[in-house]
Amino acid sequence: MASTRLTRDVPGMSGFDPEHTARVVAWLAAPGCPVNGQVLAVRGTTVTLLDGWRAGRSVTGDDGPWTVAELTEAMTALPRRDPLEEAMALVGGGLGSAGRDTLLALVDAMLADAG
């Protein structure tokens, strides 16, 4: 969350600095970022992995914004769900022994058709 003109009058939004969110975005764009297909909430120096509409585990930094290196270390330690594994569990054994590769190929094909 960031304090902007649009959130200026929202209760509880004072003190949110867009720099905190920007640092998390930089981490997400960094090579090797382990997070994929998940939603994060950023409130000041607290970064939370969301589990559907529920908050999951979070990490809270010191007084200043995170660095990419600090966030990599902290977030790597958090347990994360794998949305692809969850999708594979939903379709059961219907994809065979190469389920993950098959599912990725299906998603790629759908995205190519949509583009």
Biopython code that builds the backbone (N, CA, C, O; Angstrom):
import numpy as np
from Bio.PDB.StructureBuilder import StructureBuilder

atoms = [
    (1, "MET", "N", (0.845, -1.165, 0.000)),
    (1, "MET", "CA", (0.000, 0.000, 0.000)),
    (1, "MET", "C", (0.888, 1.224, 0.000)),
    (1, "MET", "O", (2.000, 1.209, 0.527)),
    (2, "ALA", "N", (0.389, 2.258, -0.586)),
    (2, "ALA", "CA", (1.154, 3.497, -0.615)),
    (2, "ALA", "C", (0.206, 4.666, -0.394)),
    (2, "ALA", "O", (-0.932, 4.659, -0.863)),
    (3, "SER", "N", (0.683, 5.644, 0.310)),
    (3, "SER", "CA", (-0.090, 6.853, 0.520)),
    (3, "SER", "C", (0.003, 7.710, -0.742)),
    (3, "SER", "O", (1.084, 8.161, -1.122)),
    (4, "THR", "N", (-1.138, 7.926, -1.378)),
    (4, "THR", "CA", (-1.197, 8.726, -2.601)),
    (4, "THR", "C", (-2.360, 9.697, -2.494)),
    (4, "THR", "O", (-3.056, 9.723, -1.479)),
    (5, "ARG", "N", (-2.578, 10.505, -3.544)),
    (5, "ARG", "CA", (-3.740, 11.398, -3.558)),
    (5, "ARG", "C", (-5.041, 10.615, -3.392)),
    (5, "ARG", "O", (-5.974, 11.079, -2.736)),
    (6, "LEU", "N", (-5.097, 9.421, -3.994)),
    (6, "LEU", "CA", (-6.324, 8.632, -3.944)),
    (6, "LEU", "C", (-6.590, 8.045, -2.570)),
    (6, "LEU", "O", (-7.744, 7.795, -2.222)),
    (7, "THR", "N", (-5.549, 7.822, -1.784)),
    (7, "THR", "CA", (-5.733, 7.212, -0.466)),
    (7, "THR", "C", (-5.542, 8.215, 0.670)),
    (7, "THR", "O", (-5.553, 7.835, 1.841)),
    (8, "ARG", "N", (-5.370, 9.475, 0.335)),
    (8, "ARG", "CA", (-5.076, 10.510, 1.334)),
    (8, "ARG", "C", (-6.109, 10.524, 2.470)),
    (8, "ARG", "O", (-5.735, 10.699, 3.629)),
    (9, "ASP", "N", (-7.390, 10.345, 2.162)),
    (9, "ASP", "CA", (-8.438, 10.443, 3.179)),
    (9, "ASP", "C", (-8.877, 9.083, 3.728)),
    (9, "ASP", "O", (-9.839, 9.006, 4.492)),
    (10, "VAL", "N", (-8.176, 8.009, 3.341)),
    (10, "VAL", "CA", (-8.515, 6.675, 3.844)),
    (10, "VAL", "C", (-7.908, 6.509, 5.237)),
    (10, "VAL", "O", (-6.702, 6.684, 5.410)),
    (11, "PRO", "N", (-8.742, 6.171, 6.238)),
    (11, "PRO", "CA", (-8.201, 5.997, 7.592)),
    (11, "PRO", "C", (-7.108, 4.925, 7.623)),
    (11, "PRO", "O", (-7.231, 3.883, 6.979)),
    (12, "GLY", "N", (-6.049, 5.189, 8.371)),
    (12, "GLY", "CA", (-4.971, 4.226, 8.544)),
    (12, "GLY", "C", (-3.931, 4.223, 7.441)),
    (12, "GLY", "O", (-3.016, 3.400, 7.470)),
    (13, "MET", "N", (-4.042, 5.114, 6.471)),
    (13, "MET", "CA", (-3.113, 5.112, 5.343)),
    (13, "MET", "C", (-1.952, 6.082, 5.521)),
    (13, "MET", "O", (-1.066, 6.128, 4.668)),
    (14, "SER", "N", (-1.930, 6.846, 6.587)),
    (14, "SER", "CA", (-0.820, 7.780, 6.758)),
    (14, "SER", "C", (0.463, 7.008, 7.033)),
    (14, "SER", "O", (0.440, 5.964, 7.685)),
    (15, "GLY", "N", (1.552, 7.510, 6.548)),
    (15, "GLY", "CA", (2.843, 6.904, 6.818)),
    (15, "GLY", "C", (3.276, 5.836, 5.824)),
    (15, "GLY", "O", (4.384, 5.313, 5.942)),
    (16, "PHE", "N", (2.444, 5.500, 4.858)),
    (16, "PHE", "CA", (2.846, 4.516, 3.857)),
    (16, "PHE", "C", (3.638, 5.222, 2.769)),
    (16, "PHE", "O", (3.153, 6.174, 2.158)),
    (17, "ASP", "N", (4.829, 4.763, 2.534)),
    (17, "ASP", "CA", (5.730, 5.390, 1.573)),
    (17, "ASP", "C", (5.828, 4.519, 0.324)),
    (17, "ASP", "O", (6.130, 3.331, 0.436)),
    (18, "PRO", "N", (5.578, 5.081, -0.879)),
    (18, "PRO", "CA", (5.678, 4.282, -2.105)),
    (18, "PRO", "C", (7.045, 3.621, -2.283)),
    (18, "PRO", "O", (7.164, 2.641, -3.019)),
    (19, "GLU", "N", (8.078, 4.149, -1.617)),
    (19, "GLU", "CA", (9.413, 3.564, -1.731)),
    (19, "GLU", "C", (9.427, 2.123, -1.244)),
    (19, "GLU", "O", (10.161, 1.296, -1.787)),
    (20, "HIS", "N", (8.623, 1.809, -0.224)),
    (20, "HIS", "CA", (8.581, 0.437, 0.293)),
    (20, "HIS", "C", (8.057, -0.519, -0.777)),
    (20, "HIS", "O", (8.627, -1.589, -0.993)),
    (21, "THR", "N", (6.976, -0.133, -1.442)),
    (21, "THR", "CA", (6.410, -0.971, -2.502)),
    (21, "THR", "C", (7.384, -1.069, -3.674)),
    (21, "THR", "O", (7.541, -2.141, -4.259)),
    (22, "ALA", "N", (8.032, 0.027, -4.019)),
    (22, "ALA", "CA", (8.985, 0.014, -5.137)),
    (22, "ALA", "C", (10.130, -0.962, -4.875)),
    (22, "ALA", "O", (10.598, -1.625, -5.800)),
    (23, "ARG", "N", (10.581, -1.058, -3.634)),
    (23, "ARG", "CA", (11.671, -1.989, -3.308)),
    (23, "ARG", "C", (11.220, -3.436, -3.493)),
    (23, "ARG", "O", (11.997, -4.276, -3.948)),
    (24, "VAL", "N", (9.972, -3.727, -3.141)),
    (24, "VAL", "CA", (9.451, -5.087, -3.326)),
    (24, "VAL", "C", (9.306, -5.388, -4.817)),
    (24, "VAL", "O", (9.587, -6.505, -5.250)),
    (25, "VAL", "N", (8.874, -4.417, -5.595)),
    (25, "VAL", "CA", (8.770, -4.592, -7.049)),
    (25, "VAL", "C", (10.150, -4.873, -7.641)),
    (25, "VAL", "O", (10.285, -5.725, -8.520)),
    (26, "ALA", "N", (11.167, -4.168, -7.169)),
    (26, "ALA", "CA", (12.538, -4.417, -7.648)),
    (26, "ALA", "C", (12.966, -5.839, -7.330)),
    (26, "ALA", "O", (13.620, -6.488, -8.147)),
    (27, "TRP", "N", (12.601, -6.331, -6.147)),
    (27, "TRP", "CA", (12.928, -7.706, -5.774)),
    (27, "TRP", "C", (12.200, -8.693, -6.668)),
    (27, "TRP", "O", (12.792, -9.679, -7.107)),
    (28, "LEU", "N", (10.920, -8.444, -6.948)),
    (28, "LEU", "CA", (10.150, -9.343, -7.818)),
    (28, "LEU", "C", (10.747, -9.407, -9.219)),
    (28, "LEU", "O", (10.682, -10.448, -9.874)),
    (29, "ALA", "N", (11.324, -8.313, -9.678)),
    (29, "ALA", "CA", (11.906, -8.262, -11.020)),
    (29, "ALA", "C", (13.337, -8.788, -11.064)),
    (29, "ALA", "O", (13.900, -8.954, -12.146)),
    (30, "ALA", "N", (13.928, -9.051, -9.911)),
    (30, "ALA", "CA", (15.321, -9.501, -9.862)),
    (30, "ALA", "C", (15.442, -10.945, -10.359)),
    (30, "ALA", "O", (14.548, -11.759, -10.129)),
    (31, "PRO", "N", (16.539, -11.257, -11.035)),
    (31, "PRO", "CA", (16.757, -12.642, -11.482)),
    (31, "PRO", "C", (16.751, -13.590, -10.285)),
    (31, "PRO", "O", (17.323, -13.291, -9.237)),
    (32, "GLY", "N", (16.106, -14.719, -10.457)),
    (32, "GLY", "CA", (16.090, -15.734, -9.409)),
    (32, "GLY", "C", (15.058, -15.511, -8.317)),
    (32, "GLY", "O", (15.049, -16.243, -7.327)),
    (33, "CYS", "N", (14.184, -14.515, -8.471)),
    (33, "CYS", "CA", (13.143, -14.306, -7.459)),
    (33, "CYS", "C", (12.303, -15.576, -7.369)),
    (33, "CYS", "O", (11.801, -16.049, -8.389)),
    (34, "PRO", "N", (12.138, -16.144, -6.164)),
    (34, "PRO", "CA", (11.448, -17.428, -6.034)),
    (34, "PRO", "C", (9.926, -17.334, -6.068)),
    (34, "PRO", "O", (9.258, -18.368, -6.082)),
    (35, "VAL", "N", (9.360, -16.142, -6.081)),
    (35, "VAL", "CA", (7.910, -15.988, -6.015)),
    (35, "VAL", "C", (7.333, -15.940, -7.432)),
    (35, "VAL", "O", (7.801, -15.191, -8.289)),
    (36, "ASN", "N", (6.302, -16.761, -7.649)),
    (36, "ASN", "CA", (5.651, -16.809, -8.951)),
    (36, "ASN", "C", (4.177, -17.142, -8.727)),
    (36, "ASN", "O", (3.860, -18.078, -7.993)),
    (37, "GLY", "N", (3.291, -16.397, -9.343)),
    (37, "GLY", "CA", (1.872, -16.702, -9.262)),
    (37, "GLY", "C", (1.259, -16.435, -7.898)),
    (37, "GLY", "O", (0.255, -17.056, -7.551)),
    (38, "GLN", "N", (1.828, -15.539, -7.123)),
    (38, "GLN", "CA", (1.297, -15.232, -5.808)),
    (38, "GLN", "C", (1.096, -13.741, -5.656)),
    (38, "GLN", "O", (1.681, -12.942, -6.387)),
    (39, "VAL", "N", (0.265, -13.378, -4.705)),
    (39, "VAL", "CA", (-0.026, -11.974, -4.429)),
    (39, "VAL", "C", (0.656, -11.602, -3.120)),
    (39, "VAL", "O", (0.622, -12.356, -2.149)),
    (40, "LEU", "N", (1.272, -10.433, -3.111)),
    (40, "LEU", "CA", (1.939, -9.915, -1.920)),
    (40, "LEU", "C", (1.221, -8.657, -1.454)),
    (40, "LEU", "O", (0.686, -7.906, -2.269)),
    (41, "ALA", "N", (1.210, -8.430, -0.160)),
    (41, "ALA", "CA", (0.731, -7.177, 0.408)),
    (41, "ALA", "C", (1.921, -6.498, 1.057)),
    (41, "ALA", "O", (2.683, -7.137, 1.783)),
    (42, "VAL", "N", (2.087, -5.216, 0.806)),
    (42, "VAL", "CA", (3.193, -4.449, 1.382)),
    (42, "VAL", "C", (2.602, -3.312, 2.196)),
    (42, "VAL", "O", (1.908, -2.447, 1.662)),
    (43, "ARG", "N", (2.881, -3.322, 3.486)),
    (43, "ARG", "CA", (2.456, -2.242, 4.382)),
    (43, "ARG", "C", (3.688, -1.775, 5.122)),
    (43, "ARG", "O", (4.129, -2.420, 6.073)),
    (44, "GLY", "N", (4.245, -0.660, 4.692)),
    (44, "GLY", "CA", (5.485, -0.183, 5.300)),
    (44, "GLY", "C", (6.582, -1.196, 5.050)),
    (44, "GLY", "O", (6.850, -1.553, 3.903)),
    (45, "THR", "N", (7.218, -1.663, 6.112)),
    (45, "THR", "CA", (8.306, -2.628, 5.955)),
    (45, "THR", "C", (7.838, -4.069, 6.129)),
    (45, "THR", "O", (8.666, -4.979, 6.174)),
    (46, "THR", "N", (6.529, -4.295, 6.226)),
    (46, "THR", "CA", (6.005, -5.653, 6.335)),
    (46, "THR", "C", (5.546, -6.138, 4.969)),
    (46, "THR", "O", (4.747, -5.482, 4.299)),
    (47, "VAL", "N", (6.063, -7.299, 4.561)),
    (47, "VAL", "CA", (5.693, -7.926, 3.291)),
    (47, "VAL", "C", (5.005, -9.240, 3.631)),
    (47, "VAL", "O", (5.571, -10.077, 4.334)),
    (48, "THR", "N", (3.776, -9.425, 3.131)),
    (48, "THR", "CA", (2.980, -10.604, 3.460)),
    (48, "THR", "C", (2.625, -11.367, 2.196)),
    (48, "THR", "O", (2.170, -10.777, 1.215)),
    (49, "LEU", "N", (2.831, -12.673, 2.216)),
    (49, "LEU", "CA", (2.355, -13.552, 1.149)),
    (49, "LEU", "C", (0.876, -13.798, 1.398)),
    (49, "LEU", "O", (0.502, -14.186, 2.505)),
    (50, "LEU", "N", (0.026, -13.584, 0.404)),
    (50, "LEU", "CA", (-1.395, -13.832, 0.569)),
    (50, "LEU", "C", (-1.718, -15.247, 0.126)),
    (50, "LEU", "O", (-1.140, -15.763, -0.831)),
    (51, "ASP", "N", (-2.641, -15.862, 0.831)),
    (51, "ASP", "CA", (-3.113, -17.198, 0.520)),
    (51, "ASP", "C", (-4.577, -17.052, 0.141)),
    (51, "ASP", "O", (-5.455, -17.076, 1.003)),
    (52, "GLY", "N", (-4.836, -16.900, -1.150)),
    (52, "GLY", "CA", (-6.184, -16.543, -1.577)),
    (52, "GLY", "C", (-6.466, -15.135, -1.080)),
    (52, "GLY", "O", (-5.711, -14.207, -1.370)),
    (53, "TRP", "N", (-7.535, -14.975, -0.343)),
    (53, "TRP", "CA", (-7.871, -13.664, 0.222)),
    (53, "TRP", "C", (-7.405, -13.532, 1.664)),
    (53, "TRP", "O", (-7.668, -12.521, 2.314)),
    (54, "ARG", "N", (-6.708, -14.559, 2.170)),
    (54, "ARG", "CA", (-6.206, -14.512, 3.543)),
    (54, "ARG", "C", (-4.715, -14.169, 3.541)),
    (54, "ARG", "O", (-3.972, -14.533, 2.630)),
    (55, "ALA", "N", (-4.313, -13.466, 4.575)),
    (55, "ALA", "CA", (-2.884, -13.183, 4.730)),
    (55, "ALA", "C", (-2.179, -14.455, 5.168)),
    (55, "ALA", "O", (-2.657, -15.181, 6.040)),
    (56, "GLY", "N", (-1.050, -14.707, 4.558)),
    (56, "GLY", "CA", (-0.219, -15.834, 4.955)),
    (56, "GLY", "C", (0.918, -15.344, 5.825)),
    (56, "GLY", "O", (0.731, -14.448, 6.648)),
    (57, "ARG", "N", (2.090, -15.918, 5.654)),
    (57, "ARG", "CA", (3.264, -15.531, 6.447)),
    (57, "ARG", "C", (3.790, -14.189, 5.966)),
    (57, "ARG", "O", (3.622, -13.820, 4.804)),
    (58, "SER", "N", (4.424, -13.469, 6.870)),
    (58, "SER", "CA", (4.977, -12.165, 6.497)),
    (58, "SER", "C", (6.345, -11.966, 7.130)),
    (58, "SER", "O", (6.721, -12.659, 8.076)),
    (59, "VAL", "N", (7.066, -11.019, 6.594)),
    (59, "VAL", "CA", (8.353, -10.596, 7.131)),
    (59, "VAL", "C", (8.288, -9.091, 7.351)),
    (59, "VAL", "O", (7.662, -8.374, 6.570)),
    (60, "THR", "N", (8.926, -8.614, 8.400)),
    (60, "THR", "CA", (8.946, -7.186, 8.692)),
    (60, "THR", "C", (10.390, -6.740, 8.783)),
    (60, "THR", "O", (11.200, -7.341, 9.490)),
    (61, "GLY", "N", (10.702, -5.673, 8.056)),
    (61, "GLY", "CA", (12.061, -5.149, 8.049)),
    (61, "GLY", "C", (12.300, -4.171, 9.175)),
    (61, "GLY", "O", (11.425, -3.908, 10.000)),
    (62, "ASP", "N", (13.510, -3.639, 9.187)),
    (62, "ASP", "CA", (13.876, -2.632, 10.171)),
    (62, "ASP", "C", (13.195, -1.314, 9.815)),
    (62, "ASP", "O", (12.153, -1.309, 9.161)),
    (63, "ASP", "N", (13.767, -0.231, 10.231)),
    (63, "ASP", "CA", (13.142, 1.072, 10.029)),
    (63, "ASP", "C", (13.048, 1.505, 8.573)),
    (63, "ASP", "O", (12.062, 2.129, 8.183)),
    (64, "GLY", "N", (14.061, 1.185, 7.756)),
    (64, "GLY", "CA", (14.087, 1.666, 6.380)),
    (64, "GLY", "C", (13.515, 0.673, 5.399)),
    (64, "GLY", "O", (13.156, -0.445, 5.771)),
    (65, "PRO", "N", (13.429, 1.080, 4.135)),
    (65, "PRO", "CA", (12.935, 0.170, 3.101)),
    (65, "PRO", "C", (13.877, -1.022, 2.923)),
    (65, "PRO", "O", (15.066, -0.945, 3.232)),
    (66, "TRP", "N", (13.325, -2.113, 2.423)),
    (66, "TRP", "CA", (14.118, -3.313, 2.151)),
    (66, "TRP", "C", (15.111, -3.064, 1.036)),
    (66, "TRP", "O", (14.872, -2.226, 0.167)),
    (67, "THR", "N", (16.210, -3.774, 1.049)),
    (67, "THR", "CA", (17.054, -3.884, -0.139)),
    (67, "THR", "C", (16.658, -5.188, -0.818)),
    (67, "THR", "O", (16.040, -6.049, -0.193)),
    (68, "VAL", "N", (17.010, -5.341, -2.091)),
    (68, "VAL", "CA", (16.694, -6.579, -2.797)),
    (68, "VAL", "C", (17.356, -7.769, -2.102)),
    (68, "VAL", "O", (16.735, -8.822, -1.957)),
    (69, "ALA", "N", (18.600, -7.611, -1.674)),
    (69, "ALA", "CA", (19.312, -8.704, -1.009)),
    (69, "ALA", "C", (18.643, -9.090, 0.311)),
    (69, "ALA", "O", (18.492, -10.277, 0.600)),
    (70, "GLU", "N", (18.244, -8.109, 1.110)),
    (70, "GLU", "CA", (17.580, -8.402, 2.383)),
    (70, "GLU", "C", (16.251, -9.116, 2.158)),
    (70, "GLU", "O", (15.932, -10.081, 2.853)),
    (71, "LEU", "N", (15.479, -8.639, 1.184)),
    (71, "LEU", "CA", (14.176, -9.238, 0.913)),
    (71, "LEU", "C", (14.325, -10.639, 0.345)),
    (71, "LEU", "O", (13.521, -11.520, 0.650)),
    (72, "THR", "N", (15.340, -10.854, -0.472)),
    (72, "THR", "CA", (15.598, -12.201, -0.994)),
    (72, "THR", "C", (15.843, -13.169, 0.151)),
    (72, "THR", "O", (15.275, -14.261, 0.172)),
    (73, "GLU", "N", (16.677, -12.785, 1.096)),
    (73, "GLU", "CA", (16.990, -13.657, 2.228)),
    (73, "GLU", "C", (15.750, -13.915, 3.090)),
    (73, "GLU", "O", (15.476, -15.057, 3.460)),
    (74, "ALA", "N", (15.010, -12.862, 3.406)),
    (74, "ALA", "CA", (13.852, -13.007, 4.285)),
    (74, "ALA", "C", (12.725, -13.798, 3.632)),
    (74, "ALA", "O", (12.123, -14.658, 4.274)),
    (75, "MET", "N", (12.432, -13.519, 2.365)),
    (75, "MET", "CA", (11.312, -14.174, 1.694)),
    (75, "MET", "C", (11.636, -15.616, 1.325)),
    (75, "MET", "O", (10.740, -16.459, 1.286)),
    (76, "THR", "N", (12.890, -15.905, 1.056)),
    (76, "THR", "CA", (13.276, -17.277, 0.733)),
    (76, "THR", "C", (13.029, -18.193, 1.924)),
    (76, "THR", "O", (12.760, -19.381, 1.748)),
    (77, "ALA", "N", (13.116, -17.656, 3.120)),
    (77, "ALA", "CA", (12.912, -18.453, 4.330)),
    (77, "ALA", "C", (11.436, -18.763, 4.590)),
    (77, "ALA", "O", (11.126, -19.678, 5.353)),
    (78, "LEU", "N", (10.525, -18.016, 3.968)),
    (78, "LEU", "CA", (9.097, -18.258, 4.204)),
    (78, "LEU", "C", (8.604, -19.451, 3.401)),
    (78, "LEU", "O", (8.988, -19.619, 2.243)),
    (79, "PRO", "N", (7.753, -20.286, 4.003)),
    (79, "PRO", "CA", (7.138, -21.352, 3.202)),
    (79, "PRO", "C", (6.173, -20.726, 2.200)),
    (79, "PRO", "O", (5.433, -19.802, 2.535)),
    (80, "ARG", "N", (6.184, -21.230, 0.983)),
    (80, "ARG", "CA", (5.313, -20.705, -0.075)),
    (80, "ARG", "C", (4.532, -21.843, -0.699)),
    (80, "ARG", "O", (4.984, -22.987, -0.725)),
    (81, "ARG", "N", (3.366, -21.515, -1.196)),
    (81, "ARG", "CA", (2.604, -22.501, -1.933)),
    (81, "ARG", "C", (3.020, -22.427, -3.383)),
    (81, "ARG", "O", (3.500, -21.390, -3.839)),
    (82, "ASP", "N", (2.846, -23.498, -4.103)),
    (82, "ASP", "CA", (3.174, -23.539, -5.527)),
    (82, "ASP", "C", (1.868, -23.651, -6.299)),
    (82, "ASP", "O", (1.273, -24.727, -6.343)),
    (83, "PRO", "N", (1.408, -22.556, -6.913)),
    (83, "PRO", "CA", (0.131, -22.589, -7.623)),
    (83, "PRO", "C", (0.087, -23.656, -8.712)),
    (83, "PRO", "O", (-0.975, -24.217, -8.982)),
    (84, "LEU", "N", (1.209, -23.938, -9.331)),
    (84, "LEU", "CA", (1.242, -24.958, -10.374)),
    (84, "LEU", "C", (1.011, -26.338, -9.768)),
    (84, "LEU", "O", (0.285, -27.152, -10.340)),
    (85, "GLU", "N", (1.618, -26.608, -8.620)),
    (85, "GLU", "CA", (1.385, -27.886, -7.938)),
    (85, "GLU", "C", (-0.078, -28.011, -7.526)),
    (85, "GLU", "O", (-0.658, -29.095, -7.602)),
    (86, "GLU", "N", (-0.675, -26.898, -7.089)),
    (86, "GLU", "CA", (-2.087, -26.925, -6.706)),
    (86, "GLU", "C", (-2.973, -27.210, -7.912)),
    (86, "GLU", "O", (-3.944, -27.960, -7.803)),
    (87, "ALA", "N", (-2.649, -26.617, -9.063)),
    (87, "ALA", "CA", (-3.419, -26.880, -10.281)),
    (87, "ALA", "C", (-3.291, -28.340, -10.689)),
    (87, "ALA", "O", (-4.266, -28.956, -11.120)),
    (88, "MET", "N", (-2.095, -28.889, -10.555)),
    (88, "MET", "CA", (-1.890, -30.299, -10.899)),
    (88, "MET", "C", (-2.698, -31.199, -9.970)),
    (88, "MET", "O", (-3.239, -32.216, -10.407)),
    (89, "ALA", "N", (-2.782, -30.836, -8.706)),
    (89, "ALA", "CA", (-3.557, -31.635, -7.761)),
    (89, "ALA", "C", (-5.044, -31.610, -8.116)),
    (89, "ALA", "O", (-5.755, -32.593, -7.909)),
    (90, "LEU", "N", (-5.509, -30.475, -8.655)),
    (90, "LEU", "CA", (-6.916, -30.365, -9.041)),
    (90, "LEU", "C", (-7.273, -31.291, -10.194)),
    (90, "LEU", "O", (-8.376, -31.837, -10.234)),
    (91, "VAL", "N", (-6.347, -31.473, -11.134)),
    (91, "VAL", "CA", (-6.643, -32.333, -12.283)),
    (91, "VAL", "C", (-6.236, -33.776, -12.027)),
    (91, "VAL", "O", (-6.423, -34.638, -12.886)),
    (92, "GLY", "N", (-5.683, -34.042, -10.853)),
    (92, "GLY", "CA", (-5.334, -35.406, -10.474)),
    (92, "GLY", "C", (-4.333, -36.023, -11.419)),
    (92, "GLY", "O", (-3.440, -35.335, -11.915)),
    (93, "GLY", "N", (-4.464, -37.297, -11.675)),
    (93, "GLY", "CA", (-3.528, -38.020, -12.531)),
    (93, "GLY", "C", (-3.843, -37.905, -13.999)),
    (93, "GLY", "O", (-3.234, -38.597, -14.814)),
    (94, "GLY", "N", (-4.780, -37.048, -14.360)),
    (94, "GLY", "CA", (-5.201, -36.935, -15.753)),
    (94, "GLY", "C", (-4.113, -36.478, -16.703)),
    (94, "GLY", "O", (-4.255, -36.636, -17.916)),
    (95, "LEU", "N", (-3.037, -35.918, -16.190)),
    (95, "LEU", "CA", (-1.961, -35.437, -17.061)),
    (95, "LEU", "C", (-0.808, -36.417, -17.166)),
    (95, "LEU", "O", (0.158, -36.158, -17.884)),
    (96, "GLY", "N", (-0.890, -37.515, -16.477)),
    (96, "GLY", "CA", (0.165, -38.522, -16.567)),
    (96, "GLY", "C", (1.383, -38.166, -15.740)),
    (96, "GLY", "O", (1.350, -37.240, -14.930)),
    (97, "SER", "N", (2.458, -38.910, -15.950)),
    (97, "SER", "CA", (3.664, -38.753, -15.140)),
    (97, "SER", "C", (4.411, -37.457, -15.434)),
    (97, "SER", "O", (5.177, -36.984, -14.595)),
    (98, "ALA", "N", (4.201, -36.885, -16.597)),
    (98, "ALA", "CA", (4.862, -35.613, -16.950)),
    (98, "ALA", "C", (3.908, -34.455, -16.702)),
    (98, "ALA", "O", (3.874, -33.495, -17.472)),
    (99, "GLY", "N", (3.124, -34.544, -15.612)),
    (99, "GLY", "CA", (2.059, -33.585, -15.343)),
    (99, "GLY", "C", (2.478, -32.132, -15.360)),
    (99, "GLY", "O", (1.814, -31.311, -15.992)),
    (100, "ARG", "N", (3.565, -31.789, -14.681)),
    (100, "ARG", "CA", (3.986, -30.390, -14.603)),
    (100, "ARG", "C", (4.333, -29.857, -15.987)),
    (100, "ARG", "O", (3.890, -28.771, -16.360)),
    (101, "ASP", "N", (5.125, -30.613, -16.756)),
    (101, "ASP", "CA", (5.505, -30.169, -18.102)),
    (101, "ASP", "C", (4.288, -30.071, -19.012)),
    (101, "ASP", "O", (4.180, -29.146, -19.817)),
    (102, "THR", "N", (3.374, -31.026, -18.882)),
    (102, "THR", "CA", (2.157, -31.013, -19.695)),
    (102, "THR", "C", (1.309, -29.792, -19.366)),
    (102, "THR", "O", (0.806, -29.118, -20.265)),
    (103, "LEU", "N", (1.149, -29.506, -18.063)),
    (103, "LEU", "CA", (0.363, -28.353, -17.657)),
    (103, "LEU", "C", (0.998, -27.054, -18.143)),
    (103, "LEU", "O", (0.294, -26.165, -18.623)),
    (104, "LEU", "N", (2.303, -26.937, -18.027)),
    (104, "LEU", "CA", (2.991, -25.739, -18.524)),
    (104, "LEU", "C", (2.808, -25.581, -20.025)),
    (104, "LEU", "O", (2.602, -24.468, -20.509)),
    (105, "ALA", "N", (2.881, -26.679, -20.767)),
    (105, "ALA", "CA", (2.685, -26.627, -22.220)),
    (105, "ALA", "C", (1.261, -26.189, -22.556)),
    (105, "ALA", "O", (1.055, -25.419, -23.494)),
    (106, "LEU", "N", (0.277, -26.677, -21.796)),
    (106, "LEU", "CA", (-1.116, -26.265, -22.022)),
    (106, "LEU", "C", (-1.303, -24.775, -21.764)),
    (106, "LEU", "O", (-1.965, -24.080, -22.535)),
    (107, "VAL", "N", (-0.718, -24.292, -20.676)),
    (107, "VAL", "CA", (-0.814, -22.864, -20.362)),
    (107, "VAL", "C", (-0.128, -22.031, -21.442)),
    (107, "VAL", "O", (-0.680, -21.025, -21.888)),
    (108, "ASP", "N", (1.061, -22.433, -21.864)),
    (108, "ASP", "CA", (1.768, -21.715, -22.933)),
    (108, "ASP", "C", (0.934, -21.660, -24.201)),
    (108, "ASP", "O", (0.851, -20.616, -24.849)),
    (109, "ALA", "N", (0.308, -22.794, -24.563)),
    (109, "ALA", "CA", (-0.513, -22.835, -25.772)),
    (109, "ALA", "C", (-1.707, -21.909, -25.658)),
    (109, "ALA", "O", (-2.054, -21.220, -26.616)),
    (110, "MET", "N", (-2.343, -21.888, -24.483)),
    (110, "MET", "CA", (-3.495, -20.994, -24.278)),
    (110, "MET", "C", (-3.075, -19.536, -24.365)),
    (110, "MET", "O", (-3.785, -18.717, -24.947)),
    (111, "LEU", "N", (-1.932, -19.211, -23.793)),
    (111, "LEU", "CA", (-1.446, -17.826, -23.845)),
    (111, "LEU", "C", (-1.085, -17.422, -25.262)),
    (111, "LEU", "O", (-1.342, -16.290, -25.670)),
    (112, "ALA", "N", (-0.493, -18.335, -26.014)),
    (112, "ALA", "CA", (-0.141, -18.050, -27.417)),
    (112, "ALA", "C", (-1.401, -17.813, -28.241)),
    (112, "ALA", "O", (-1.431, -16.917, -29.084)),
    (113, "ASP", "N", (-2.441, -18.612, -28.002)),
    (113, "ASP", "CA", (-3.699, -18.438, -28.731)),
    (113, "ASP", "C", (-4.388, -17.136, -28.377)),
    (113, "ASP", "O", (-5.035, -16.521, -29.225)),
    (114, "ALA", "N", (-4.252, -16.710, -27.118)),
    (114, "ALA", "CA", (-4.897, -15.475, -26.657)),
    (114, "ALA", "C", (-4.180, -14.237, -27.178)),
    (114, "ALA", "O", (-4.778, -13.168, -27.297)),
    (115, "GLY", "N", (-2.874, -14.389, -27.490)),
    (115, "GLY", "CA", (-2.066, -13.231, -27.902)),
    (115, "GLY", "C", (-2.287, -12.926, -29.316)),
    (115, "GLY", "O", (-1.694, -11.985, -29.845)),
]
sb = StructureBuilder()
sb.init_structure("model")
sb.init_model(0)
sb.init_chain("A")
sb.init_seg("    ")
for serial, (resi, resn, name, xyz) in enumerate(atoms, 1):
    if name == "N":
        sb.init_residue(resn, " ", resi, " ")
    sb.init_atom(name, np.array(xyz, "f"), 0.0, 1.0, " ", f" {name:<3s}", serial, name[0])
structure = sb.get_structure()
